[in-house]
Amino acid sequence: MTRVALITTTINVPRVLTQWASRGMTKDDIIIIAGDQKSPHAEIEAVLSDIWRDFYVNGMYIHPIAQETRWGALSNAIGWNCIQRRNIALLEAMKFQPEYILTIDDDNFPTSSWQVEQLIERMNGTDDMSKVLSTNTGWYNPGRQCLTDDMRNVIHRGFPLSRWHEKPFYTYDMKRPPVGVAAMLWTGDPDIDAVTRIASRPNVMRVTEDVIVRPGTWGPFNTQATMIRGDLAPAMFMFPHVGRYDDIWASYVYRKVADKRGYGAFYGRPAVHQDRNEHDLVRDLEQEIFGMRYNERVIEIIKSIELTKDESVIGDVLDIFAALSLGNFLPAKTVHAMDCWIADVEKIRG
């Protein structure tokens, strides 16, 4: 059984993977990259070859042709030249039945010498974490842990707009729940919405604390630097054709499935430093409008659905997807991709 499967997609030469491999990955781990049409295929394969030579960490590059062959229906439903190709890497990871899956972006750099090992400790409870919290509103903004160079905090991308100005009451205790997701926070360029980035371009100096958020208190997380449980991976489908809310809505589906099983969410360190790839901020804003319009509706549907007590993970995901589809606001291409995802996961799980 594989310990950690690190997954990503990229159209660059992902030299950052060498850093990740050197920060606590072992021969029991694997790096999986889903290529895209613009990906430099030979150069990526060379990076993986060098990582094997230097660190004995296995690597797998899924060329676009191989993706079409293995996952044709889903591949076509996702489309090309988009970050949601990461879903293909996630499917490939599930075939290895890893204990944990670590999803990263190629512009997020580890900051700790044992980054991967520390994440595993967060997940399995062998660290010294004692700060566990819940809120009276049922919501938590992880960006409050990020201190900018002008001594402010930020709001995580995908946090409900209606709750931006709430001042929740925090309840702390030391009874630690098991952790279902470990979301690394960031120094440098944080994961915020395009409007805030255009208006103020915050720069995060440091992550101020580490917290575990109890089941029932929600906040978003992303796929740029996050570890999830392998057995819950079917819940982490990144929605295509909805713009920059692809991973945000995946995080809410994942939290619903994790909450049912009593898992909390970790936010904090080890941090990553994001040296953000070049972005067209106006295009980013355009890609967020659909999600901004429907985010709270998605959350309401996911939160309100009652999951069957003895349902499997894929059964829970199927119920959630069915409820979202009945909302009649998701693009038809997105709903089709969700159907393809369910079929492929069931094929993997037998």
N, C-alpha and C positions, 0 to 999 in steps of 0.2 A: 504494500500500500504506500502510495506516495505521500510524503509529509506535506509539502507546500508546492502548489502549482502557481507560478507567477505568470499572469497573462497581460497582454497588451496588444494594441494595433498601432501602426505607425507608417508615415510616409517619409520618415527620416532614417538616418543611420542611428540606431538606438544605443549609443555608446554608454548611456547611463546604466544600461543593464549590467555592464561590467562592475559598476559600483555596487549595485544591488547584490550581485553574485558574491562579492567579497565581504558583504556585511551580514554573514550568518547563514548563507545558503550552503547546502551540503549535497552529497551524492544522492540523497534521498529526495531531492527536490527536482523540479523541472521548470524551464522557462518556455512558454508557448506564445508565439507571435502570429497573429492573423494578418497577412499581408493585404494590401489594397492595390489598385491598378497603378498608383503612382509610387508604390514602395520600391526602393532600390534592392531588389531581391538578392543579388549576389553579395552585396555589402552586408546585408542583414545576416545572411547565412555565415559570412566570415566572422561577424561579431560572435555569433553563437559557437562557432568552432573554436575561437580563441578562449571563450569562457570555459568550454569543456577542457581545453588544454591547460588552462591556468588554475581552474577551481574545481574541476570534475563535477560541474553542474550540467545536467543534461539540458539540451535545447531542441526545440521543434519549431520550424518555420512552415506555416501553411500557406503555400503559394495560392494566388487566386484561382488557378486552374484546379488545384486540389480541393479548394472550398466548393467550387461548382460541382465537382464530382461527388464529394462526400455529403454535402449539405445543400443540394441544388435548390430546393424549394425555398428554404429559409434565406439562402444567399441571394436569390432573386428578389425575395420580398424585402430584404434590407436595402438592397441597392449598393452601388459602389461610391467610393470617394467620400466616406463618412465614418465617423468614429464608432458607429454601432457595429462595425465589423468585429469589434471586440466580442460580440456574442458568439462568433464562431470559435474564438479562442476559449471561451467559457465552456462551450460544448465539448471541445477537445479535452479540456482539463477534466471534465466530469468523467470521461472514459477511464481516467487513471484513478478514480475514487480517492482523491486527495483528502487529507484531514482538513487542510485549510487552502483557500485560494486567495492569492494576493494580486489585486488588480492595480496597475500603475499607468501613468502617462509618461511619455518620454521626456518631459520637461520638469519632472519632480525628482529631486535628488535626495538620497538618504543623508542624514546628518549624524547618525550614531554608528560606532564601529560594529555593533551587533544588532543592527536594526531589525532584521528578520527574527532573530531569536527573541528580542524584546517583545515583538508583536505576538509571537506564540505564547509568551508568558502572560501577556494581557488576556489572550483568548482562553488559556487553560487554567488561569488563576494561580499561577506559581510566582507572581510578582508580589510586591508589598502594597498594592493599591488598597486604600481604605476610604476614599472619598466617593460615596454613593449618594445620588440625589434624585429627587422627584420635584415636581412643581405643582402648584395649585391649579394652574391652567392646563396642565397636560402637555405643555410644549416647552422645548428648550432650544435656544439658539447657540450652537457650538462656537459661533464667531465671538462670543463674549470672552472666550479664552485666548483670543488673539489681540495683542497690544500693538498698535501702530506707532510709527515714529512721531505722530502728533498726539500720543497718549489717548487714543480712542480705541474702541472695539469695532468689529465688523459684524455684518449679518450674512450668514451662510446663504449661498445661492439656493433658491427653492424654499426658503422659510416662508410660511404663509404671510402674504402682505397685510392681512387684517390683524396680525399679531406683532408687527414690527415695533409698535410703540407701547406694548404691554409691559408692565413691570411685575413679573411673577414673583411669588414667594417661594424660596428654595428650602426644601427640607432635606437635611443631610443625616445619614446614618452610616453604620459600619457593617451592616449585614449585606454582604456582597452577593449579587445574583450571578449566575454564569453569564459569560459574555458571548453574544452572537455575532458581533461585528466590532472591529477595531479600526476606527477612522482616524488616520493621522491628520493633524492640523499642520499649518504651513507658516513658514517665514517667507519674506519676500512678497510675491504677488498672491493674495488670497483668492479663494474661490467665491467670488461675489457676483451679483448681477451686473449687467452691462451699464445700467443707468448709474450705479454707484461708481463703477470704474471710470466712466466718462467724466463724471462730476468731480471726483476727488482723488482718484488713483491712489488708494491707501497702500502703504508699505508696512508689512508686519515685521516688527523687530523680534518679538519672541512670543512663544506660547506660554501662558502664565500658570497653567495648572493641568492636571489630569483628572477626569471624572468618569464614572460609570453612571449612566442614566438608566433608571429603573424601567421595566416593562410598564407601558401605560403612559409614560412621558416620552413624547416623540420629538425628533428633530431630523432634518435631512442629512444624508451623507452622499459622497460622490464616488466615482470609480477611479479617481486620479491617484489615490494613495490609500487603499483600504483593504483590510483582510476580512474575509467572511468564512463561515463554516462550509466545508465541502458538502455536507449532507443537506444544507439549505440552499445550495447553488441554483436549483431550478427557479427560485424566487427572485433571482437577480437579473432577469431579462431586461435589457436596455432598449426602451421603446424607440423604434425608428419612426421617422417622419413626424416627430413632434418637436423638433428643434433641440434646444439646450436643456430640456427637461427630461431627456431620455434616461439618465442615471438617477435623477431626482425621484421620478415616479417609480423607478425600480427600487429605490431605497425605501419608499413607503410600503410597497408590496412586501419587501423583505422584512421590514419591521413588523408588519401584521402577522406574518408567518412565524417570526422569531418570538414575538410577544406571546403567542399561543403556547409556545413551548417554554416560557419562563426566562428567555434570554434578555439581558440588558444590552446597552450599546456603550462602548468605550469611545471617548474623544480625547485627543491630546498628543502626548509624546510617546515614542520618538517622533519628532516632527520631520517634515520634509521641507526642503527649500525649493520653491517654485520660481524658476527663471522662465517665465511664460513665453511659449512660442509666439511668433508674430500673429496678431489677430486683427481683423477688421472689426472695430468696435461697433460700427453701425450695423454691420451684418450680424454680429453677436446679438445686438438689441432686436433686430428683426427675427432672429431665431428664438428669442425668448417670449415674444408677444403671445403666441398660442398657449404656451405653458402658463404665463401669468394670468391669462384669461380663465383657464380651466383648472389651475392647480388646486384650488380649494374644493372644487367639485370632485376631483379625483380623490383627494384626501377624505372627503366626506363619505364617498362610496366605499373606499377601502376600510375606513374605520367602522362603518355601520354594518358591514356584512358579518353574519354569524357563521363562523367556520365550524364544520362538524367536528365533534370531539375527537374521533378516532381517524380523521382523514389523513392521508399521506401528504407529504410536502407538495408533490405534483398535483394531488387532488385539491389542496388548498389554493394553489396557484390557478388551477382551472376554474375554481369557483370565483376567485377574484377577477380573473380576466373576463369571465362571463358577465359579471356585474358591471364592469367597466364598459364592455361592449354594448350593453343594454342602455347605457347613458346616451348613445347616439351623438357623441361629439368627437370621438376619435376618428381619424381618417381611416377609410376602408383599407388602405395599404397597411396601416398599423395593426388593425384587427386581423388581417390575413397573416401578418408576420407572427402575431401571438399564437395563432392556430398552428403555424409551422413549428414554432418553438415547442409547444406542448407535444407535438408528434415526434419531434427529434429527441426530446428528453425521455419520453416513454420508450423510444427505440433504444436509447442508451441504458435505461434502467431495466429493460427487459420486461 
